[in-house]
């Protein structure tokens, strides 16, 4: 009961921060940045798999948030609403990166996957995390890759993925199950489950 | 439900399935060993993926990150004239870093320089050839009064006269002229040479219609006197210039 109450109190305080920030109070917005910067970076990183790009995108997401904060009407959860801003910016960055990239980076070694089993995710460095996700999603088509990343690594709803990517829910489901099947078959082959 | 149909559903999570689909999957894997095995593999893979989902990449320099966000917001809001100017300069600089633009700009500059150089060369060339002609005509040049001290213009004038008549004519004219620039000299010589030319070609007609021209051209003249004469005798100029085609002297 007491944790529920304190959670409600936290919600009220946060709601107040947003209201103040919507009026232009930068001190309140600064607190929003401080409490959500890790979240923004994590979402961007799992899509972009690059620290510098993820940092830049997270920065841009907060600037966009500042500009559009007035449009937030408290109907959806704040993190869900902000999520979409970060994801859209990350996808734009991904597209522009693909246009510019000419040199293909070498594929990381499959043995990198063992680190996740051996050490758990808390002990992985950013590079190691990026390498593991790269290995796992290497066999996927671009659509399967992005659907898998948004759903299974970033926990976005199928309906939100459908809206963000401009795909039907049925198409999202099919790409998701194809992605999961490929990854499962790959891991089964390596670890002989 | 058949394996082929169930197999796809095995890969979807409960919140991605309808309640009927969930019941169908549960019922099928109870009876089908093959699908049950596959389902077990899927669970292991999901566990693996779940660890990745829970992994939190590390954001270094969190305070710097926040400061940078706030600074960018402040910069975006202060859209001062200086910022606009700097933005325009930055955009122009960026524009000129585009290879095609740079190449075009350099080509244009080269073309303009070439045109200027060719023009200057052509002028220089024509002056040089005039100087060469003048050296051949053996003109003796008398200095003109009052600030007229450009030797090349002398030579130019002498050349024009040399084409019309002899040296004496020239020295008589320049002896009386207080010319201050090449334009006035050229103007004078051009007018004078036109009249001289009409007199030569149409001497009888001019004697009959414009007897004063003969005596006029025998005098020592200034540019003003010559200009006045031409103004008063416009008919003369019109009549005889029609008879002589352009450049046909």
Interface residues (C-beta under 8 A of the other chain):
Chain A: X26 X29 X30 X33 X34 X37 X38 X41 X42 X45 X46 X51 X54 X55 X58 X59 X62 X63 X66 X116 X117 X120 X121 X122 X124 X125 X126 X129 X132 X133 X136 X152 X153 X154 X155 X158 X173 X176 X177 X180 X181 X183 X184 X187 X188 X191 X193
Chain B: X8 X11 X12 X16 X40 X41 X42 X44 X45 X48 X49 X51 X52 X53 X54 X55 X56 X57 X58 X59 X62 X65 X66 X68 X69 X70 X72 X73 X76
